[in-house]
Amino acid sequence: MSKHDRQHKNDELEELQNQENQQETPEITTEISEEEQLKEQIAQEKDKFIRLFAEFDNYKKRTIKERQDLLKYSNKDILTDLLPVLDDFERAIKELEKNNNNEVLEGLKLIYNKLFNGLKSNGLTLINTQIGDDFNLDFHEAITQIPAPDEALKNKIIDVTQQGYLLHDKVVRYAKVVVGK
């Protein structure tokens, strides 16, 4: 074999190796792209799982809070039905104070306090509303506006016609007030 023939065979061998390498390279890139696709799918599945888990956790928290609120405010209807009875007691006490009937007044005050303390133990609290306080839409309902007797009582409470009450932190009845304008 001559030198020229050997050179020619070497060239052919190199060419064949280059062709084989070129054929293998697409397989490697397809393998890499398949691997990347699998990694991407895994990442997507992980993201779905994390989102689903977070959604379920939020659902659990929401249902627990709803259940607690349901229990907390379950006696709202009964308490609001008893508020007119409290109002009647307050009116009766005011009238008896005018007549100086102390024995009946003391008995009525005892019954009133017993009822009010029972309601208070179930979460009912009185909205403290005084004459001269600022009018607050969150706690007061203006039943009328009258001219203020003096400049200091403009947009302030002039009279409280009915007390307001809270059940825990929610208003169950707004205080009915007269506001100066």
N, C-alpha and C positions, 0 to 999 in steps of 0.2 A: 504494500500500500504506500502510495506516495504521500508526500507531505501535503500536497494539495488535496488529496482525497481525505486525509485525516482532518484537515481544516474544514473541509466541506461537511464531514460527518459531525464534527464538533458544533458547527453552526446549526446544523439540523437539530442536534440534541438540545441546544440552547433554545432554539425556536419552539421545539416541542415542550420544553419545560416552561417557557414563557406562556404558551397557550394553556397548559395545565394550570399554571398559577392564575391566569386570567379567568379560567373556568372556576377555580376554587374560590376566588375572591367574591364573585356574586353570591355564592353559597354562604360565605361568612357574613356578608352584609345582610342577606335575608335572615340568617340565624340571629344576627344582632338585632335586626328590626323586629323579629318575632319575640326576642327576649325583651326588647323595649316595650313592645305591645303588651306583653304579659305583666311587666312591671307597672305599666300605666293602668291596666285593668285592676291589678291589685291595689294600686293607689286609689282608684275610683271606688272600689268596693270598701276600702278602709274609710274613705270619706263618707260614703253612704251609711256605713255602720255607725260612725261617730255621730253623724247627724240624727240618725234614728235613735240612738241611745240618748242624746241630748233632748230630743223631742219627747221621748218617754219619761225622762227625768222631770222635764217641765210639766208634763201631764200629771205625774204623781204629786208634785208640789202643788199644782193648781187644785187637784181634787182634795188634797188634805186641807188646804186653806178654805175651799168651799164647804167642806164638811164641818170645819171648826166654826165658820161663820154661821152655818145653818144651826148648829147647836147653841152658839152664842146669842143669836137673835130669835130663837124658836119661841120664846115666850112674849114676843113683841105684841101680838094681838091681845093677849090677856092683860098685859100691863097698860096698853092704850085704852082698853075698855074700862079700866079702873081709874083712869085720870079724871073723868067727870065726878067720880065719888070723892076724890081728893079735893076737887074744886068746891063741891057742896060742903065738905067739912070746913074748908077755909072760910066760906061765906057764913056758915053757921057760927063759927068761932068769932068772926068780926061782929056779927049781930049780938051775940051773947056778951061780948066785951062792952058793947054800948049799954046793955041793960043791967050790967053789974050782977048777973046771976052766976056767982062764983062756983057753986057746987056743980051745977050742970056744965059749966064751962070747963072745969077741971076734968070731969069725966069725958067730955067730948075731946079735949086735948089729948088725953091718954089714948083714946081709941084712934084718933088721927095719927099720933106718933107711932102707934103700933102698926097701923096700916102703911104709913110712909116708910118706916124702917124695914118692913117686910118687902116692899117694892124696891127699896134701896139695896137690900141684900141680893136682889136679882138683877142688879146693874142699872137701875133707874137713878138718875141724878137730876136735880133741879138746875135749870139755866139761871144763873144769878143775874137778874135784870133789875137795875135800880133807876129811879128817876134821875135824869141828868147824864146817863150813860150815852155814848155814841150809838146811833142806830146801826146795826150790823145785820145785813141780809142773811148771813149764815145762821143766825139764831133768832131773829125777830121778824115778825110779820106786822107791817104797818096797817092798821085797820082804818086810820084816818090821819089827816094832817090838819093841825089848827095853827093859827098865828101864835108864835112864841111870845110868852109874857115878857121876856127880856131877850136881849141880843145873845146872851150866853147859852140859851136853850135852842138856838136854831140848829136844825138837823140833829137834835138830841131827843131822847125819850122824855116825854112830859108825863105820861101815865101808863101804867101796866094794867091792862084789863084782864089778862089771863096768863098765868105762868107757863113757861115752856119747859120741856123735859128732854133729856138725852138718855138713850139706852146704850150703855158703854160709851161709844164715841159717835153715835149717829143720832141725829135729831129725830125724835118721835112726835114731838109737837112743838111748833114754833111759839115763842112768847108773843102774844098779841099786845101791841103797844100803840100809843098815840104819839105822833112825832110833831115837833114844832117846825114851822116853816118861816 
